[in-house]
């Protein structure tokens, strides 16, 4: 009886998950001109394929491509790191090679979120099953390619410390293959990276991004009504800039007179808002750290990377 109930729950969860994936896929057409919402939908679809490695990898790479198009190199790098961690997780099931990463846990120094790629639940498929992990990236060569792309994206984002951590996973693979030319190239890039860190730190010119809390209020936003997001914008972006961009975008959708920006950071009382208007609340925010975290958040990079609150 317990087994039957478990199967019923799994079937119900599967149907719900497929419904959400299809719903989000349809919504993507609606948000083609809204890159933040489009990428949020892509993230949700990728998450929906958590137990289907081939499809999850496809959507992670789609996200990386979309971020690259917009010049969001740091975000593209994270998508590529997750892709590499996913591949490493399944390669570890297939091949026992000491120079390969032992799954996504090997990527924790790059991102604390990579444990999302862990293949430990009961629903996870085996790479031995027919049609699973058959793409070109689920190979040692594919893993190397993803790591190289991630390292390049981190370099473009001027996140040289993360570039270094990425190469730490790649170097043992090239050492095992005696690929001295590739090793020479990597160490040359690392020398350039550390020189850039020294140069930018001395000049005080390291800037990674500006953060804003964005809240959406009003029935015109549909599912977004009452939702809040943290937007990461390019360095030194001012509040009026993002306010103008979002107000213009939604004014085109709903009408100029039906969109209003709330610049007050106080909690929004929905009962006092006009029922036919769309309201956007914008507030500048900074990363917050608990006291115990500060001992490890020493450099400017430390205080602007792997943020959670």
C-alpha positions as CSV (number, residue, x, y, z in Angstrom):
1,X,0.0,0.0,0.0
2,X,2.8,2.4,0.9
3,X,4.5,1.6,-2.4
4,X,1.3,2.4,-4.3
5,X,0.9,5.8,-2.5
6,X,4.6,6.6,-3.2
7,X,4.1,5.9,-6.9
8,X,0.9,8.0,-6.9
9,X,2.8,10.9,-5.4
10,X,5.6,10.6,-7.9
11,X,3.1,10.6,-10.8
12,X,1.3,13.6,-9.4
13,X,4.6,15.5,-9.0
14,X,5.7,14.5,-12.5
15,X,2.5,15.8,-14.0
16,X,2.7,19.0,-12.1
17,X,6.3,19.5,-13.1
18,X,5.5,18.9,-16.8
19,X,2.6,21.4,-16.6
20,X,4.9,24.1,-15.1
21,X,7.5,23.5,-17.7
22,X,5.0,23.8,-20.6
23,X,3.4,26.8,-19.0
24,X,6.8,28.6,-18.6
25,X,7.8,27.6,-22.2
26,X,4.6,29.3,-23.5
27,X,5.3,32.4,-21.4
28,X,8.7,32.8,-22.9
29,X,7.1,34.2,-26.1
30,X,5.4,36.9,-24.0
31,X,8.6,38.0,-22.4
32,X,10.9,38.0,-25.4
33,X,11.6,41.8,-24.9
34,X,12.0,41.5,-21.1
35,X,15.4,39.8,-20.6
36,X,15.2,39.5,-16.8
37,X,11.8,37.7,-16.9
38,X,12.8,35.7,-19.9
39,X,15.9,34.4,-18.1
40,X,13.9,33.7,-14.9
41,X,11.6,31.5,-17.0
42,X,14.6,29.7,-18.6
43,X,16.0,29.1,-15.1
44,X,12.6,27.7,-13.9
45,X,12.5,25.4,-17.0
46,X,16.1,24.2,-16.4
47,X,15.2,23.5,-12.8
48,X,12.1,21.5,-13.9
49,X,14.5,19.2,-15.8
50,X,16.6,18.6,-12.6
51,X,16.2,14.8,-13.1
52,X,16.8,14.8,-16.9
53,X,20.5,15.6,-17.3
54,X,20.4,16.0,-21.1
55,X,17.6,18.5,-21.1
56,X,18.9,20.4,-18.1
57,X,22.2,20.8,-19.8
58,X,20.5,22.1,-22.9
59,X,18.7,24.8,-21.0
60,X,21.7,25.7,-18.9
61,X,23.6,26.3,-22.1
62,X,20.7,28.2,-23.6
63,X,20.8,30.5,-20.5
64,X,24.6,30.9,-20.9
65,X,24.1,31.9,-24.5
66,X,21.4,34.5,-23.7
67,X,23.5,36.0,-20.9
68,X,26.5,36.2,-23.3
69,X,24.4,38.0,-25.8
70,X,23.6,40.7,-23.2
71,X,27.2,41.0,-22.0
72,X,26.4,39.3,-18.7
73,X,29.6,37.4,-18.6
74,X,29.5,36.6,-14.8
75,X,26.1,35.0,-15.2
76,X,27.1,33.2,-18.3
77,X,30.1,31.8,-16.4
78,X,27.8,30.5,-13.6
79,X,25.6,28.7,-16.1
80,X,28.7,27.1,-17.7
81,X,30.0,26.1,-14.2
82,X,26.7,24.4,-13.5
83,X,26.9,22.7,-16.9
84,X,30.4,21.4,-16.1
85,X,29.4,20.3,-12.6
86,X,26.4,18.4,-14.0
87,X,28.6,16.6,-16.6
88,X,31.2,15.9,-13.9
89,X,28.5,14.3,-11.7
90,X,27.5,11.8,-14.3
91,X,31.0,11.2,-15.6
92,X,31.9,10.2,-12.1
93,X,29.3,7.5,-12.2
94,X,30.8,6.1,-15.5
95,X,34.5,6.6,-15.1
96,X,36.8,6.2,-12.1
97,X,39.7,8.5,-13.1
98,X,41.5,10.2,-10.3
99,X,42.3,13.3,-12.3
100,X,38.6,14.0,-13.0
101,X,36.5,16.0,-10.6
102,X,34.5,13.7,-8.2
103,X,31.2,15.3,-9.2
104,X,29.7,18.6,-8.5
105,X,31.2,18.8,-5.0
106,X,34.5,19.6,-6.6
107,X,33.1,22.9,-7.9
108,X,32.0,24.3,-4.5
109,X,34.9,26.8,-4.4
110,X,33.5,28.4,-7.6
111,X,29.9,28.4,-6.5
112,X,28.0,27.2,-3.5
113,X,24.9,26.6,-5.7
114,X,26.5,23.7,-7.7
115,X,25.2,21.1,-5.3
116,X,21.9,21.6,-7.2
117,X,23.5,19.3,-9.8
118,X,24.0,16.5,-7.3
119,X,22.6,13.2,-8.5
120,X,21.5,11.7,-5.2
121,X,17.7,11.6,-5.2
122,X,15.7,8.5,-5.9
123,X,14.4,10.0,-9.1
124,X,17.8,10.5,-10.7
125,X,18.4,8.5,-13.8
126,X,21.5,6.5,-14.4
127,X,23.9,7.4,-17.2
128,X,24.0,3.7,-18.1
129,X,20.3,3.9,-19.2
130,X,19.7,4.0,-22.9
131,X,19.4,7.5,-24.3
132,X,20.7,9.2,-21.1
133,X,23.8,11.4,-21.1
134,X,24.4,10.7,-24.8
135,X,25.3,14.3,-25.9
136,X,28.8,15.3,-26.8
137,X,29.3,17.2,-23.6
138,X,28.9,14.1,-21.4
139,X,32.5,13.1,-22.2
140,X,35.9,14.1,-20.8
141,X,36.4,16.3,-23.9
142,X,33.0,17.9,-23.3
143,X,33.8,18.6,-19.7
144,X,37.1,20.3,-20.7
145,X,35.3,22.4,-23.2
146,X,32.7,23.6,-20.7
147,X,35.5,24.5,-18.1
148,X,37.4,26.4,-20.8
149,X,34.3,28.4,-21.7
150,X,33.6,29.1,-18.0
151,X,37.1,30.3,-17.4
152,X,37.0,32.6,-20.4
153,X,33.6,34.0,-19.2
154,X,35.0,34.7,-15.7
155,X,38.0,36.5,-17.3
156,X,35.6,38.7,-19.4
157,X,33.7,39.5,-16.2
158,X,37.0,40.4,-14.5
159,X,36.3,37.8,-11.9
160,X,39.8,36.5,-12.0
161,X,39.6,34.6,-8.6
162,X,36.8,32.5,-10.0
163,X,38.8,32.0,-13.2
164,X,41.6,30.6,-11.1
165,X,39.3,28.2,-9.2
166,X,38.0,26.9,-12.6
167,X,41.5,26.3,-13.9
168,X,42.2,24.3,-10.7
169,X,39.8,21.7,-11.9
170,X,41.1,21.8,-15.5
171,X,44.8,21.6,-14.8
172,X,44.9,18.0,-13.4
173,X,43.1,16.8,-16.6
174,X,45.8,18.4,-18.8
175,X,48.5,17.1,-16.5
176,X,47.2,13.6,-16.8
177,X,47.2,13.9,-20.6
178,X,50.7,15.5,-20.6
179,X,49.2,18.4,-22.5
180,X,52.1,20.7,-21.8
181,X,51.1,23.3,-24.4
182,X,47.7,23.7,-22.9
183,X,49.2,23.9,-19.4
184,X,51.6,26.6,-20.6
185,X,48.6,28.5,-22.0
186,X,46.6,28.2,-18.8
187,X,49.5,29.3,-16.6
188,X,50.1,32.3,-18.9
189,X,46.4,33.3,-18.5
190,X,46.7,32.9,-14.7
191,X,49.7,35.2,-14.6
192,X,47.7,37.8,-16.5
193,X,44.7,37.3,-14.2
194,X,46.7,37.8,-11.0
195,X,48.5,40.8,-12.5
196,X,45.1,42.3,-13.3
197,X,43.9,41.7,-9.7
198,X,47.0,43.5,-8.3
199,X,46.6,46.4,-10.8
200,X,42.9,46.9,-10.2
201,X,43.1,46.6,-6.4
202,X,45.8,49.2,-6.3
203,X,43.8,51.5,-8.4
204,X,40.6,50.8,-6.6
205,X,38.8,50.1,-9.8
206,X,37.2,46.7,-9.2
207,X,33.4,47.0,-9.6
208,X,31.2,44.0,-10.3
209,X,27.6,45.2,-10.2
210,X,24.9,47.2,-8.5
211,X,21.8,45.6,-6.9
212,X,18.2,46.7,-6.7
213,X,15.2,45.2,-5.1
214,X,12.3,45.3,-7.6
215,X,8.7,44.6,-6.5
216,X,5.7,44.2,-8.8
217,X,2.2,45.2,-7.6
218,X,-1.2,45.1,-9.4
219,X,-3.3,42.6,-11.2
220,X,-1.9,43.7,-14.5
221,X,1.3,41.8,-13.6
222,X,-0.6,38.5,-13.3
223,X,1.5,35.9,-11.5
224,X,4.1,38.6,-10.7
225,X,1.7,40.6,-8.5
226,X,3.3,40.9,-5.1
227,X,6.5,39.3,-6.1
228,X,10.0,40.8,-5.4
229,X,13.3,40.2,-7.2
230,X,16.9,41.3,-6.8
231,X,18.1,42.7,-10.1
232,X,21.9,42.8,-10.7
233,X,22.8,45.7,-13.0
234,X,26.1,46.9,-14.5
235,X,28.5,48.7,-12.1
236,X,27.6,52.3,-11.2
237,X,24.0,52.0,-12.5
238,X,21.9,54.7,-10.9
239,X,18.4,54.2,-9.5
240,X,16.8,56.6,-12.1
241,X,18.4,54.6,-14.9
242,X,16.8,51.2,-14.0
243,X,13.5,53.0,-13.0
244,X,13.3,54.7,-16.4
245,X,14.1,51.4,-18.2
246,X,11.4,49.4,-16.4
247,X,8.8,52.1,-16.5
248,X,9.3,52.6,-20.2
249,X,9.1,48.8,-20.9
250,X,5.9,48.3,-18.9
251,X,4.4,51.6,-20.2
252,X,4.7,50.1,-23.7
253,X,2.8,47.0,-22.5
254,X,0.1,48.5,-20.3
255,X,-0.1,52.1,-21.3
256,X,1.8,55.3,-20.1
257,X,-0.9,56.3,-17.6
258,X,-1.2,52.9,-16.1
259,X,2.3,52.4,-14.8
260,X,3.7,54.1,-11.7
261,X,7.1,53.7,-10.0
262,X,7.2,53.7,-6.2
263,X,10.6,55.1,-5.1
264,X,9.7,54.8,-1.4
265,X,11.4,51.8,0.3
266,X,8.5,51.3,2.8
267,X,6.4,48.2,2.7
268,X,3.7,48.5,0.0
269,X,0.1,48.5,1.2
270,X,-1.7,46.9,-1.8
271,X,-5.1,48.0,-0.5
272,X,-4.1,51.6,-1.1
273,X,-3.1,51.1,-4.7
274,X,-5.4,51.8,-7.7
275,X,-6.8,48.4,-8.9
276,X,-6.3,49.2,-12.6
277,X,-2.7,50.4,-12.3
278,X,0.7,48.5,-12.4
279,X,3.1,49.6,-9.7
280,X,6.9,48.9,-9.6
281,X,8.8,49.5,-6.4
282,X,12.6,50.1,-6.8
283,X,15.1,50.2,-3.9
284,X,18.9,50.2,-4.0
285,X,20.3,47.3,-1.9
286,X,23.7,46.1,-0.8
287,X,25.0,42.7,0.1
288,X,24.5,41.7,3.8
289,X,26.8,39.5,5.8
290,X,26.5,37.9,9.2
291,X,29.3,38.6,11.6
292,X,30.7,35.1,11.3
293,X,31.0,35.5,7.5
294,X,33.2,38.7,7.7
295,X,36.3,36.8,8.7
296,X,36.3,35.1,5.3
297,X,35.0,38.1,3.3
298,X,38.3,40.0,3.2
299,X,38.9,41.3,-0.3
300,X,36.5,43.3,-2.6
301,X,36.0,40.2,-4.6
302,X,35.0,38.2,-1.5
303,X,32.4,40.8,-0.6
304,X,30.8,40.7,-4.0
305,X,30.8,37.0,-5.0
306,X,28.7,34.0,-3.9
307,X,26.2,36.4,-2.4
308,X,23.0,35.0,-0.7
309,X,21.4,38.0,1.0
